[in-house]
Amino acid sequence: MNITETMAGLVLQIGIILFAVRLGGRLVKAAGIPVVLGELLAGVAIGPYALGGIGLPGFPEGIFSLARAMEASAGTLAVSPELYGFAAVGSIILLFASGLETDLGLFLRYSVAGGVIGIGGVLFSFTFGALAGMLAFHVPLMDPRCLFLGILSTATSVGITARILKDNKKMDSPEGVTILAAAVFDDVLGIIALAVVLGIVSVLTHTGALSTGRILAIAGKAFGIWLGFTALGLVFSVPLGKFLKLFKSSFDFSILALGIALVLAGFFENQGLAMIIGAYIAGLSLSKTDIAAVIQEKIHGLYEFFVPLFFAVMGMQVNVREIFSLPVLAFGAAYTLLAVAAKIAGCGGPALFLGFNIKGSLRIGAGMIPRGEVALIIAGIGLASGILDNRLFSVIILMTLVTTLGAPPLLAAFLRIPGPGTRKPARGEDSAQAVWDFSSAEIADLVTGSLLRDLKTEGFYVQIMNIDDGLSQARKDDISLSITQTENIITIETAAADLPLAKTAVYEVILELHDTIRKLKESSDPRAMKKEIAGLDGRMREDVLSLVTPDLISLELKGETKNEIITELVDLLDAGGKLRNRDQVLFDVLQREKTMSTGMEHGVALPHGKTEGTDGVCVAVGIKQGGVNFNSLDGKPARLFIMIISPKKTTGPHIQFLAAISAVLKDEATRERVIAAETLEEAARLLHGSK
C-alpha cells in the first residue's frame, strides 16, 4: 500500500471514529453513564473485531482491517500504527490537562490524611493486582504481566465519585473532603509507580535478570527523573509562564505549552519511562501559573478531538470474541473483585486510624474504586509493548467498565446508611445549603467566576471537579464549600457553621458586580448606541437573510399590545415546528424585552432572544397595519415585527442577522413595500434584499 492509500484510509477511519464516539457518548450520557465509557464502547462496536472487520465494497477486509494492522505493527496492535499515533497524542493531551487541573496546594495541604490513604490504596491495589497475575499464570512477582496488572489496579477516576458525593450532598463531609484530597495523592503516586514499573520491565526485557540492588537503582532513577523534572518545573513555572506570554496571543502560548508537554513526553519515552509521565509533569508545572486556566480553555478543542479518539482506539483493541470467553470472564471477575477489595481495604483501612468509623471507612474505600482514563492509557502502553495480550487487555476493559459502573451505586448505598462517618462529631456533619436563582445563566457565570477568584485570594484551594456539571470545591483548613452552577442557579453546600461565610462571600461578589454595572451605566448609554446603530449602513448578507421564509410570516397579526405581538410570533414559530419548548422561548424573549425595548425607528421592531427552547436559529415575521406601541426610539407605533430566536449554547448568525435585516429596512421604500405586501412570498423576497 502506498502512502496516498495509507493516508486516505487513515482520514476515513478518523472521520468514522469521530461520529461513533459522539453518538456513543450521547447515548450513555442520557442513561447517566460516564461519557468515557460510551466512547470506549463505540470503539468496541466499530473495531476490527466487530463491525469494522466486515467486508464492504472497496474494503474487502473491512474499513478497519485487522490483518493489515497486525502486519504493520508486528502483531501487537489491532489498528494501524498511524491511527495508534493519533491515540497516543490523545493520551498526552489528557495527562497534560490532568496536570493542569492538579491542585498542588491541596496535595501539600492534605498531605497527612490524603497521603496515608493514597499510599494505602496504591500499595494494596498493586499487591492484589500483581497477586492475581501470579496465581493465574504461576509466575513470580517480577513477571511483566504481574507488574502491569498491579499498576493498572492502582488508578482512580475521582470525577465519578465527585458527582455521587454532590448528588448525596456529601461533598463537604469528612469522607468527601478526604476522598478528594486522597485522589490527588493517588494520581501522583500512581504516576511514580508507573515510572518504576516501566523501568523494571525495560531491564527484564533486555537482560532478563534482576537483583534487589538493580530494582532499587531502577526505582531511584525513575523517582529521581520524575522528582527532578517536577521540581524544576515548579521552580521555573513562573519564568516559564512569562516566557510563554511573550507570544501575546493566548492561542499561541497555549499551543506552545502543549508543545512543551509533547517535548517532555518524547524525552521521558526515550528514557524508558512513559510519555504520559512527561505530559503530566508539564501540566503540573504550569498549574500554578496565571495562564493555566487560559491554556485549558484554548486547548479544549484539541482535547475534544483527540481524547475521545484515544478511548475509541482503546475500545477497538478489544476482541469481542475473547471478552465473552469463559477464561476472560472468570479471570476478569476475580481481578475486578480484588481491585474493589484493594481500594476498600487499602483506603478504608487507614481511614479507621484517622478518626473514621466503619461507615466512614467504607465510604472512603468505595469512593476510590472507579478506574478510568489512566488505567486505559496504561493498558494501551502494555498492549503496544507486547506485555499484555488481547485476553489480558480484555480483562482490563472488563475491570474498568465494572468498577466505573458499579462504584456509584455502592458508594450511594454506603452514604445512605444513617449516622456520621467519624468516631467523634466532626465539623461539617450538620450540612447546610444556600441557593441563589439569578435571572440568567450569563449572570450566574459572572457570579461563579468572581466567587472562585475571591475565594482563591482568601487562601482557599479551589478545584474544578467537573466542568460539564459546573461542580467546584473550595477548601481551607476544616472549611469546605461545594459550589454547583446549573444554568442560572448557584448552590453552595457546606457545614451549617460555615453557611454565613458562604453567604457573605456571595454577597460581596454581588456587591462588586453591582458597582461594576453602575460604572458601566455611567460610562455608556445603550439607548444612544441603539440609535446610532439604527442609522448605520450595514452589509446585506443573502445567506443570513435567507432565514426569513414565507411559512413563518404573518401578514395580519391580531395582537394589540407588545406582549401579545411577541406571543403571536412565538406561536408562529412553534406551529412551524421550530421550537422545543414554546413557554421557555416566550419567557426568554419577554425577559430580553424587559432589559430594553427592541422597538427601533420608522415602525420596525426586532424582538429577539437566546434560549434553551430551540435547537437552531429561526426567524418569524409579522405585520400589523394599525401598529402597536412598542416603546420605539422615535415613539411611533411599530408595524413590522421581525423576531429571531437562537439557542444559547450553539453558534449561529444571531447578531449578523440583526445587522443584515437592519440594513435592508433602512430603505424607506423597502419598509413600506414589505408592510404593504399582499403575499407571503413577496414579503420574504423583499426582506431578502431583492427589489
N, C-alpha and C positions, 0 to 999 in steps of 0.2 A: 504494500500500500504506500503510495507517495504522500508527500507532506500535504498536498492540497486535499486529498481524500481524507487524511487524518484530521485536518483542521475542520473540514466540512462535517465530519462525524462528531467531532467534539462540540461544535457550536449547536448542532442539532440536539445532542444529548443534554447540554446545559439548558437549552430552551425548554425541553420536556420536563426536566427536573424542577425548574422554577415554577411551572404551572402545577406540578404534582405537590410540591411542598406547601404552596399557598392553599391549595384545596385541602390537603391533609390537615394543615394547621387550623383552618376554619372549622372543619368537621369536628375535630376533637375539642376545640375551644368551646364550641356550642354544647358539648357534653360535659364541660367542666374539667377536662383533662389537660395537663400542660401541653402547650403547643409543640414543644420539642419532641414529644412522643408521636405527635401527628406527622411531623416531618420525617422522623425515623421510620415510621410505618409506611409512609408514602414511598420511601426509598426501597423498602422491602417489596412493596407491591409492583414497582416498575423495574426492579432489578433484574439481572441476567438469570436468576434462578426462578423468576416468576414471569410477569408479562413482558419484560424486556428481552426475554430469550425466545419469544415466539417469532417464527419466521414471517416476514411481510414482503410484499413486492419491493424489490430493490434491496431488501435486507434479509437474505435467506437465513442468517443465523440470529436474527433479531437485532433491534436497534442497539441494545447493549449486549454485544456478542461476548459470551463467556470465553470461548475458545481463543479469540484474538487477545482478550485481556490477559488470560493466563500465559499466552505465548509471549506477549510484550513485557510482562512483569516477572517472568521466570517462575510462574506458578504460584505467586504469593498474593495476587490481587484479583478480585472478580471484576474490576473496572480497569480501564486503560490508565497507564501512568500519567497521561496528560490530565485526565479528569481527576485522578487522585491528587495531582498537584494543586488543582483549584481547591480541593477539600483541605489540603494542608495549609493553604493560605487562610482558609476559613478558621481553622483551629488556632492559628497565630492571632488573628483578629479577635477571636473570642477570648483568649487568655490575656491579650493586651487590654481589652475592655475590662476584664475582671480585675486586672491590676490597677487600672484607673479608678475603679469603684471601691477598692480595698481601703478601709479607714485605718490607717496606720496608728493614729492616735487611739482609736478604740482597741486595737490589738495590744498596745502597750498598757492602756488604762486597765483593761480587764485581764492582764497577763496571768494573774494568780488563778482565779476560778476558771477562766477560759483555757488557760494553759494546761491545768491539771486534767480537765475534762477532754480537751483536744488531744493531749498526749495519750490518755487512756483509750480514747476512741481509735486512734491510729494504731497503737500497739496491739490492742485486742483484734481489731479488724485485720491487720496484716497477719497476725498469728493464726487466726481462724481461717482466713483465706488460703494461706500457704499450707496449713494443715489439711485442708480439703484436697489440695493438689497432691500432697504427699500420700494420703490414704487412697486416692483414686488411681494414681499412676505408680505407686510403690517406688517412689524415688526420694532422694534426700532433699532437704530444705533448699539447698543451693541450685536445684534444678531451675532453669529459667522460667519454666511454666509455673512452678510454685511461687517464685518471686513475683511474677506478674499477677497471678491470682490474688496474692497478698496485697500488692499495691492497689489493685483495682478495687478491692474491698474497702479501702480507706476513704474514698471520695465521698463528699457530702454535697447535696444540692439544697441549700438553705432557702432559696426563693420559694419553694413549695411550702416548706414549713412556716415561713413568714406569713403566707396567705392564710393558713389554717389558724395560726395564732391570732391574726387580725379578725377573722370571722368569729372566733370564740372570745373576742375581747380580752386576750391574754398577752398581747404584745408587751405590755408594761409590767407583767407579772414577774416574780423572781425567776421562774422557769423560762419565760420568754426572753428576758434580757440575757440570761445565762446561755441559752441555746444560740442566740445571735452572736454573742461575743465568742463562744467556743467555735462557731463555724468559721470565723475569721482565722483563728489559730489553726483549725483543721485544714484549711486551704493551704496555709503557708507550710505546715508540717508535711502535708501530702506532696507538695512540690519538692521539698527537700528529700523526702523518702524516694520519690521517683528518680531524682538525680543519682542517689546512691545505688538503687536497683539497676539502673541503666549502666552505671559504671561496672557493677559486678557482672552483669550479663555480657558486657563487651569483653571483659577479660576471659570469662568462661568460653565465649565463642571463639576467641583467638588462641588461647593457650590450653584450655580445658583443665587447668589446675588452679586451686585457690586455697591459700592458707589464711590463718587468722590475721597474721600481720598484713597480708595483702588486702584482706577485707577492710581492715582499719585504714590502710593507706587510701583505698578507693573512697571510703566514706569521708576521710579527711579531705581528699581532693575535691569530691563533689560538693561537700559542705563549704569548703574554702572558696571554690569558684562562685557558688551561689551567694554566700555571705559577702565575699569581696565585691562582686558586682552590685549587690543590693546596697551595700554601704556606700560605694562610690556613687551610685545613682542617687541616693538620698542626700549625700553631702553636696553633690553638684546639681541637684534638682533645680534650685533657684537660678544659677547661671545658665543651666540648660534651657529653662523656660524663657529667660531673657534672650538667649541666642535665637530660639525659635521665633520669638516675637519680632525679631529684626526683619522677618519676611512680611510683616504688616498684615497681609491678608490672612484671615482666620482659616480659610481653606488651605492656604499654602502651608502654614505652620502645623496644621492638623495632619496633613498628608505626610509632612516631614517627620512628625512624631511617630506616625505609623512606620515610616521608613527606618527610624531608629529601632523599632521593635523587630522589623524584618532582619536588620543587620545583626542584632543581638541573637535572634533566633538562629540564623545561619551559623554564627560563631559557636553557640552552645552545641548545635548539632555536630559541628566539626570537632568539638572537644569530647564527643562521645556522650553528651547529655541531650535531652530532648529540646527541640525547637521551642516548644511551648514554655519552657522554663525561662528562656531568654526573653520571650514576648511578655511573660508575666512580670519579670523584673523591670522591663521598660515601662510598663504601665504603672507599676508600684512606684517607680522613681518619679514619675510625673504626677502622681495622685495628689501630692501636697502643693502643687503649683497653682497659680490663679487661672491657668488656662486649661486645667483638667476637664472641667465641665464643657468648655468650648470644643475641645478635642472630641469628647464623647458625642457631642451633638453633630459635629461635622463629618465624623466617620460612620454615623449611624446608617447612612445609605449603603456604604460598603458592607457594614455588619449585616444588614438585612439581605444583601445579595449573597455573600459568601458563607455565612454561618449556617443558614438553613440548607445550603448546598452541601456543606460538610456533613450534617446529620443525615441527609438523604443518602450520601455516598456510604456512610457507615451502615445504613439500613440495607443498601444494595449488596453488601458483603455477606449478608445472612442467607444461608442456604435453607430455603423454606422446607425442603425435604429433610434436612438434618435436624432442624429445630424441633420438629414434631416426632423425632425418633425417640424410642424408649431410653437409650443411654443418655441423650442430651436432656430429656425431661427429668430423668432421675437425678443425674448429677446437678442439673440446674436447680432443682428443688432443694437438694441438700446444700448446695453452695449458697443459695438465697437465704435459707434458714440460718446458716452460720453467719452470713453477712448481717442479718437482722439481729441475731443474738449478740454479735460482737459489738454493735453500737449500743444496744440496751445495757449490756454488761460493762463495756469499756467506758461509756459516757455516763450511764446511770449509776454505776458502782461508785466512782469517785464522788459523785454528787452527794451520796449518803454521808460522806465525811466533810461536806462543805455546807452543812446546815439543812439539807433537804431530807424529807421523809421518803417512804416508799413511793407514794403517789407522785411526788415531785421528781424523784429519780426516774420513774417510768416515763414521765412526760418528757424529760430531757433526753433520755435514750431514744424514745420514739421520734422525737424531733430531729435527731441526727441520722435517721435511717435512709431518707431518699438519696439515691445515687442519680447522677445526671450527666451533664456535659463533660466534666473532666474524666469520668470513668470511660465514656465513649472515645475520648481523644486517646487515652492510654491504651484502650483496646485496639484502636486503629494502629497505634505505633507497634504493638505486639504482633498484629496480623501482618503488617507491611514488612516487619523484620523476620517473619517466619517463625517466631517463637510460639504464637498461637495459631492453631489450625481452624478450619471452618467450624468444627464441633465446639471447640473452646470459645470461639468468638460468639457462637450462638448461645452458649451458656451465659456469657457476659450480658448479651442483649436481654435474655430472659430475666436475669437478676436485676438489671436496670429497670425494665418495664414493671416487674412485680414490686420492687421497693418504692418506685415513684408513684405507682397507683395504690399500693397497699398502705403506705405510711400515713397519708392524710386521714383515712377513717380510723386507723389505730390511734393516732395522736388525738383526734377529736374524741374518741371514746375515753381515753385517759383524762382528757380535760373535763369531761362531763362528770367524772367521779367527784362527788361533793367534798368540800374541805380544802384547806390550804395545802400547798406542796412543801412547806417548810416546817421544821420542828417548832420553831418559835414564830410568833406573829411577825410578819415582815411588812415593812413599809411598802405599800402598793397593793396589799391584798384587797383593800376596800376600793376597788376600781371605780372611777367615775368618768363621765363623758360629757363633752361640750360640743354643740353643733351650731354652725353658722350657715345660714342659707342666703347666699348672695344672689343678685339679680341675673348674673350671667357667669358662664364658665371663664370668660376672659378676666372678670374681676377676681374670681376665686384664684385664677392663676397668679395674678399680681400679688394677692394676699399671701398665698402659699410661698411663692418665691421670696418675698420680703421677710416672711416669718422665719424661714430656714436660714436666710442670711443673718438675721438678727440673733438667732439662737447660736450660730457659729461665733459671732462676736462676743457672746456671753460665755464662751468656753464650752459649749455643748459639742459633742461629737455627733454630727449629722450623717446619716447613712440612708441612701435611697434603696429601699429593699425591693421594690417592684415598680418600675416606671409605668408599665401599662395600667396597673391598678392604682396609681397615684399614692403609693404607700411609702412613708418615710419614718425613720426613727431618729429621735434626738435624745442623747443620754449625757448626764453629768453626775458624777458621784452616784447617789442612790436615787436620783431623779430620772424618770424615763417617760418620754412623751411619744405616743404613737399618733402620727398625723396622716390622715387619709383625705384625699380630694376626689370626689366623684361628681364630675360636671361642675355645677355651681355650689355644691355643698362641701364644706370643710368640717371634718370631725377630728377631735383630739381626745384620745383616751389616756388616762393617767391615774395615779393614786389620788384619792379624794383630797388629801392634804396638799397636793400639788396643783389642783384644779385652779385656784386663784392665780398661780404663776402662769398657767396656760392662757387663762382669760386676759390677764394683764398683758401678756406678750402679743396676743391678737389685737387687743385694744390699742396698744402703742403702734402697731403696724397700720391699723385703720386710721388712726390719728395722723400718722405720717403721710399716708396716701391722700387723706382729705386735704392736708396742707399742700401737697404736690398738685392736686387737682385745682385747688384755689389759685395757685400761682399760674397754672396753665390757663385758667379762665381769664385771669388778669392780663396775661400776655398775648392772648389771641381772642378773636371774635368769630366764632363759627358762622354766624349769620352773614357777616360781611364776606367771609370766604365763600360761602354758598352763593352769594350774589355775584361775586367775581367769577366763579366757575360758570355760572349760568350765562355770562356774557362772552365766554371764550369760544373761539372756533376750534373744533376738535376733529379728529380723524374718524371718518365713517367707514367702519370695517364690515364688509359684507358677511364674512364668516361669523362674526359675533351677532350682527343684526338678524341673521337667519334663525335665531332663537325665537323670533316672532313668527307664529304660524296661524293660518286662518282659523283652525279649530279651537284656538284659545283666545278668540277675540269676541267681544260682545258689543254690538252697535247701539244697544238700548239698555243701559244699566238702570235698575229700578231704585237703588238706594237714594236716600235724601240726606244722609249725614256721612261724615268721613268714615266712621266705623262700619256703617252699612255698606259703603262702597268697597272698603277693604275686604269685608266678609264675602261680598259677592264675587270679587276677583279670586279669593282663595277657593271658594266653592267651584269656580270655573276650572281652576287647576285640578281640584280634587275629582271633578267629573271627568276630566281628561286623563285620569289615571297617573298624574304626575306626583302625587303626594303619598307618603307612607303613613303620616299622622296629621290629619287635617287640623285638629284642635291645637296641636303643638305649633304648627305653622302660623295659624291665626294669632296665637298668643305672642309668638316671637316678632311678627310684623307689627302688631299693636305696641309691643314694648319698644321697638325701634322708633315708632312714630312718637312715643312719649318723650324720647330724648330730644328730638327736634323734628318739626313737621317736614315732610318731603314734598310739600307744595312748592313749586318753583315759580315761574312767571308765565304770563300770557296764556293762562288756562291749562297749564300742564302740571301734573303731579306724578312723582316717581316713587310710590311706596315700595319698600324692599326690605329684605331681612335675610339673615343666615340662621339656619335651623337644623335640628336633627330630624325634622319631619319629612325630609325629602332626600332622595339618593342622587339627584342630579340637578343641574341648573335648569330652571324653567321660567317662562315669561307669560303673563296674561295681560291683555289689553282691553280696556273698557272705555266707552264713550257715553257721556251724559250731556245731551244738548243743552239742558237748562242750567247745568253747572251745580256744584256743591261747594260750600265753604270748606276749604282745606288748609286754612291758615297759611296761604301762599305768601311769597315775598312781596308781591305787589298788592296784596289784599283783595285780589279779584277771585271770583269763583273758579274752580278747576273743572274743565270739561273733558279733558283727555287724561286717562289714567293708565300708566304702564307699570306693572309690578314685576319685579324679578326676585326669585327665591333661589337661594343656593344652600347646599349642605355645608355645615360648619367645618368639617374636617376633610373636605375634598377640594382640590384645586379646581377652579373654574373661572370663566371670564366675567365675574360679577361686576367689578369696578369698570372693566373695559366696556361692558355693555352699557352701563350708566353714562359713560363718557360718549360712546358712539351714538346712542339714541338722543342725547342732548344735542349733539352736532346736527343730527337730522332735523330735529324740531326747532332749531334756531331760526330756520327759514319760515317766515310767517305764512307764506302761500302754502307750504307743505303742511303746516299745522292745520290750517283751515280746510284743506282738501281731505286730510285724514278724518277730521271731525265730521265732515260732510259726506264721507264715503258711503256708498249705497250697498256695497258688498264686502264681505269679509276678505275676499281675495284682493280687492282694491286697497283696503286699509293696510293689509300685510305688505303689498307691493310698495306702497308709499313709505312705510316705516323701514323698508329695506334700503331706502335711499334712492329708489327708482322714481323717475319723473313721470 
